[in-house]
Amino acid sequence: MAFHRFPLTFVRPIEILSACLERGLALRFLQVLAAVWFACLAATPLFAQVPEDVVRTETSLVQLNVGVVDKQGRAITSLSPNDFVVYEDGVRRPIVHFEPTNTPFSLVLLLDMSGSTTSFRQQLQQAAFRFLDALGPGDRVSVVQFNGKGVKSLIGFSSNLRDVAYAISIAEGKGETPFYDALNYALKQLNKEDKRRKAIVVMTDGLDTKLRNIDRTAAAGAQTNEQAIGSIKPDTSPQFNAVLNNADREGVTIFPLALPSGDPKRLPLPDPIITGIYTAARTRLQTLANRTGGRLNEIKRLDELARLYAEVAADLRSLYSIAYQPSTEHLHDGRWREIRIDVTPHPELIARTKPGYFAR
């Protein structure tokens, strides 16, 4: 039988192949089928082609968590979207999404289980339990520990606070401090929480092991505290800036609780290089809070831990979430964009959020 006798329009390929197998012509069948397929592709527009009248744009909303207080510092939690005006580089931008202060959060509780916290683990865990007591219904918590063995999730995001408390109770470790690795890990976790409000709460001395070694090299040879502090540029670290950029992208607010063991003013031996390292670490913690709209809480005494954790929970419960549309002109030029928020009907009120972001 000649191959051209098969009516390809009406006979299914499996029937042709069966006939060919009976006659030992399977290879010839596949060759003809391939020729027909490529001929069809040449005659038909590809599905991947996009009509010229379709315009594809890429725009990203800027996510803000905003706290509002009166002149006495008391939180104001009853405002509406119409009370806020957002400016980017001095130009008013449209608010496209708003969530009130009682909207649930997804937050990562980062626990520093490095060697510097071994002497007060019980106080740390009890304070974290108090923090859970102050959260609102619907809040989802993930617990992540970091220590000399790296970064480890003890429980994924959960609203079951009993399970979260158990995860806190089994946190352990010693050794080095991969602090910024832990922050990036937490940000990746929060990325999976979609459009929920997001925050990270971390208790640490801030002395990341990798950055500490880099800072030591930068300050080598310094003879005075001023020389050591001036030789270290805390905000130039790629690892540090990666955390800031990821937090900007996700709209995450970071609340560091700074341990007294990392306070450069409390060093028992104020060696210039050590002073420079500790000053840079504390500066980075302050920048993390400032750039993300959070607050740095400095722990003066360990018996303050529980109260400060509760205050952070109260701060979370007083935040509005606002998303606005940035200008599409020079959208990803890498330049700094300054943010200002006014509470227009109430000029006596003060709005606090991150001061801006780099448009990357």
PEQUI-V126561 format. One record per pair of residues at least 4 apart in sequence whose ideal C-beta (glycine too) atoms are under 6 Angstrom apart, sorted by the first residue. I is the first residue (numbers start at 0). J is the second residue. Records with the same first field share a line. If there is no record, write none. Layout:
# PEQUI-V126561
I=J + J
This chain:
# PEQUI-V126561
0=4
5=10 + 15
6=10
10=14 + 15
16=28
19=24 + 25 + 28
20=25
24=28
39=43
44=48
49=53
60=322
61=323 + 325
62=250 + 322
63=321 + 352
64=252 + 292 + 318 + 320
65=319 + 321 + 340 + 350 + 352
66=317 + 318 + 351
67=75 + 348 + 350
68=72 + 74 + 349
69=73 + 348
74=317
75=348
76=100 + 317
78=82
80=94 + 97
82=342 + 344
84=341 + 343
85=92 + 94 + 323 + 340
86=91 + 339
87=92 + 325 + 336 + 338
88=336 + 337
92=323 + 324
93=324
94=321 + 323
95=322 + 324
96=322
97=321
98=102 + 320
100=317 + 319
102=196
103=137 + 138
104=138 + 196 + 198 + 315
105=139 + 156 + 192 + 195 + 197
106=140 + 198
107=141 + 143 + 185 + 188 + 199
108=140 + 142 + 200
109=143 + 181 + 185 + 201
110=144 + 170
111=116 + 202 + 203
112=144 + 146 + 170 + 171 + 172
113=146 + 176
114=173 + 174
115=204 + 260
117=173
119=123 + 301
122=301 + 304
124=167
126=304 + 305 + 308
127=167
128=164
129=305 + 308 + 309
130=308 + 312
131=160 + 164
133=309 + 312
134=138 + 312
135=316
139=156 + 158
140=163
141=155 + 156 + 188
142=153 + 154 + 166 + 167
143=152 + 185
144=151 + 153 + 170
145=150 + 177 + 181
146=172 + 174
147=174 + 175
150=180 + 181 + 184
153=166
154=163 + 166
157=162 + 163
175=208
176=206 + 207 + 208
177=181
178=203 + 207
179=207 + 238 + 242
182=242
183=242
185=199
186=245 + 249
189=197 + 249 + 251
190=249
196=320
197=249 + 251
198=252 + 315
199=253
200=254 + 311
201=255
202=256
204=258 + 260 + 261
205=261 + 280 + 284
206=211 + 261 + 280
210=236
211=276
214=231 + 276 + 279
217=230 + 231
218=227 + 230 + 231 + 272 + 275
221=226 + 227 + 230 + 271
222=226
223=271
224=271 + 274
227=271 + 272 + 274 + 275
228=275 + 278
231=275 + 279
233=279 + 282 + 283
239=283
243=290
244=359
246=251 + 291
247=356
252=291 + 292 + 293
253=287 + 291 + 293
254=293 + 311
255=284 + 287 + 288 + 295
256=296 + 298 + 307
257=284 + 297
258=298
259=265 + 298
261=280
263=274 + 277 + 278 + 281
269=274
284=295
285=295
286=290
288=293 + 294 + 295
290=353
291=353
292=352 + 353
296=307
298=303
303=307
331=358
332=358
333=359
334=358
335=355 + 357
336=355 + 356 + 358
337=355
338=355
340=350 + 352
342=348 + 350
